[in-house]
């Protein structure tokens, strides 16, 4: 894959995540974190299955460590997603989104120390400028109120950024070991099954299905943008 194509995928992920976070905030406030995660991962698992079914034999043969790697990556992402969704649910996008930018240096730090992927001084400067620029967008006078920051999911957003940084690195690494589509399919199936067992245990599955049927268009857009973002990112990172 050429560097130009990788950058193109990264730009696709950027725009897709922008729309996805907007829809996620609305969905979590209306349906809750678990329901949103259930719908997104169900969609991703179904859509990606036709593209990866030929790889399933090797994955579940346990001849290498790919399966265990994907389990670890999925666990990281599951925790990060719940924190991310809760932060978006509680906070305003203008405040929470700049905090999410902290995942960028976390991912870069891991890539540098674990994969020896060095970046130049110009790239480091660019990352710093972008992160500071994002943070400055939220620094309005009303946002400097200490009580407001503590009450609107800032700590959740910071925690989510750390876990998401690990997840970004892990998804990129797993996409190189296996392939981007298989990695995303496994992530979706793993998290979907957890959500499914959660709703079965809570006895809320029928209510969830009713909510989905009543909001198909909105949830479809959310699922498309979020899954597209992760697929774009996985290809870019590979």
ZAMARGU-4260 file (C-alpha; in steps of 0.2 Angstrom, whole numbers, plus 5000, padded with zeros to 4 digits):
<rodrens>
0) 5000/5000/5000 | 5007/5017/4995 | 5009/5031/5008 | 4997/5042/4998 | 4983/5028/4999
5) 4987/5026/5018 | 4984/5045/5020 | 4968/5044/5010 | 4962/5031/5022 | 4967/5041/5037
10) 4957/5056/5030 | 4942/5045/5028 | 4943/5039/5046 | 4944/5057/5052 | 4928/5063/5043
15) 4919/5046/5047 | 4923/5048/5066 | 4918/5066/5066 | 4900/5061/5060 | 4901/5045/5071
20) 4904/5054/5087 | 4890/5066/5083 | 4878/5052/5081 | 4885/5042/5095 | 4881/5057/5107
25) 4863/5057/5102 | 4861/5038/5102 | 4869/5036/5120 | 4858/5050/5127 | 4842/5042/5119
30) 4846/5023/5120 | 4861/5021/5132 | 4879/5016/5130 | 4876/4997/5129 | 4862/4998/5116
35) 4872/5010/5105 | 4887/4998/5106 | 4876/4983/5102 | 4869/4991/5086 | 4886/4997/5079
40) 4894/4980/5082 | 4880/4970/5075 | 4880/4980/5059 | 4899/4978/5058 | 4899/4960/5061
45) 4885/4957/5048 | 4892/4968/5034 | 4910/4962/5036 | 4907/4943/5036 | 4906/4941/5017
50) 4923/4948/5016 | 4932/4938/5029 | 4924/4921/5029 | 4938/4912/5020 | 4950/4918/5034
55) 4940/4910/5048 | 4947/4893/5046 | 4965/4899/5049 | 4960/4911/5063 | 4950/4898/5074
60) 4963/4884/5070 | 4974/4892/5084 | 4990/4888/5074 | 4997/4905/5078 | 4993/4919/5091
65) 4982/4929/5080 | 4966/4924/5090 | 4973/4928/5107 | 4980/4945/5100 | 4962/4949/5093
70) 4954/4945/5110 | 4966/4957/5119 | 4963/4971/5106 | 4944/4968/5107 | 4945/4969/5126
75) 4955/4986/5126 | 4942/4993/5113 | 4927/4987/5123 | 4933/4996/5138 | 4938/5011/5128
80) 4921/5012/5119 | 4911/5011/5135 | 4921/5026/5142 | 4921/5035/5126 | 4902/5033/5124
85) 4899/5038/5143 | 4910/5054/5140 | 4900/5059/5125 | 4884/5055/5134 | 4888/5067/5149
90) 4898/5080/5140 | 4897/5093/5126 | 4906/5089/5110 | 4915/5105/5111 | 4923/5101/5127
95) 4925/5082/5126 | 4932/5080/5108 | 4948/5090/5112 | 4952/5079/5126 | 4950/5064/5115
100) 4965/5071/5105 | 4976/5064/5119 | 4974/5047/5111 | 4986/5053/5097 | 5002/5055/5108
105) 4997/5039/5117 | 4997/5029/5101 | 5012/5037/5094 | 5021/5034/5111 | 5017/5015/5109
110) 5022/5014/5091 | 5039/5022/5095 | 5043/5011/5109 | 5035/4995/5104 | 5037/4995/5085
115) 5052/5007/5084 | 5042/5018/5072 | 5051/5034/5074 | 5044/5051/5068 | 5054/5067/5064
120) 5054/5083/5073 | 5042/5091/5060 | 5029/5077/5063 | 5031/5079/5082 | 5029/5098/5081
125) 5013/5095/5070 | 5005/5083/5082 | 5008/5095/5096 | 5001/5110/5086 | 4986/5100/5081
130) 4982/5094/5099 | 4985/5111/5107 | 4974/5118/5093 | 4960/5106/5097 | 4961/5110/5115
135) 4961/5129/5112 | 4944/5127/5102 | 4935/5122/5119 | 4943/5136/5130 | 4929/5148/5130
140) 4926/5158/5146 | 4911/5147/5151 | 4921/5132/5149 | 4935/5137/5161 | 4923/5135/5176
145) 4930/5121/5186 | 4914/5114/5192 | 4908/5113/5174 | 4923/5103/5168 | 4922/5091/5183
150) 4904/5087/5180 | 4904/5085/5161 | 4914/5069/5158 | 4931/5076/5157 | 4939/5063/5168
155) 4929/5050/5158 | 4936/5058/5141 | 4954/5057/5148 | 4952/5039/5153 | 4944/5035/5137
160) 4958/5043/5127 | 4971/5033/5136 | 4962/5016/5133 | 4958/5022/5115 | 4976/5026/5112
165) 4980/5008/5117 | 4966/5002/5106 | 4972/5012/5091 | 4989/5005/5092 | 4982/4988/5095
170) 4970/4988/5080 | 4984/4995/5069 | 4996/4981/5074 | 4983/4967/5073 | 4978/4973/5056
175) 4996/4970/5050 | 4997/4953/5058 | 4980/4947/5051 | 4971/4960/5039 | 4961/4976/5042
180) 4944/4968/5038 | 4947/4952/5049 | 4952/4963/5063 | 4937/4974/5062 | 4925/4959/5060
185) 4933/4950/5076 | 4931/4966/5086 | 4913/4968/5081 | 4908/4950/5085 | 4918/4950/5101
190) 4909/4966/5108 | 4892/4961/5101 | 4892/4945/5110 | 4896/4954/5126 | 4882/4966/5123
195) 4870/4952/5118 | 4873/4942/5134 | 4871/4959/5144 | 4854/4962/5137 | 4849/4944/5139
200) 4855/4944/5157 | 4845/4961/5160 | 4830/4954/5151 | 4829/4970/5140 | 4832/4962/5123
205) 4814/4964/5117 | 4814/4982/5122 | 4830/4985/5113 | 4824/4977/5097 | 4808/4988/5098
210) 4820/5004/5099 | 4830/4998/5084 | 4814/4995/5074 | 4808/5012/5078 | 4824/5021/5074
215) 4832/5011/5059 | 4837/5026/5049 | 4846/5035/5062 | 4855/5019/5069 | 4860/5014/5051
220) 4869/5031/5049 | 4878/5029/5065 | 4883/5011/5062 | 4889/5015/5044 | 4900/5030/5050
225) 4907/5022/5065 | 4912/5005/5056 | 4918/5015/5041 | 4930/5025/5052 | 4937/5009/5060
230) 4940/5001/5043 | 4948/5016/5036 | 4959/5018/5051 | 4964/4999/5051 | 4969/5001/5032
235) 4978/5017/5035 | 4988/5009/5050 | 4992/4994/5041
</rodrens>
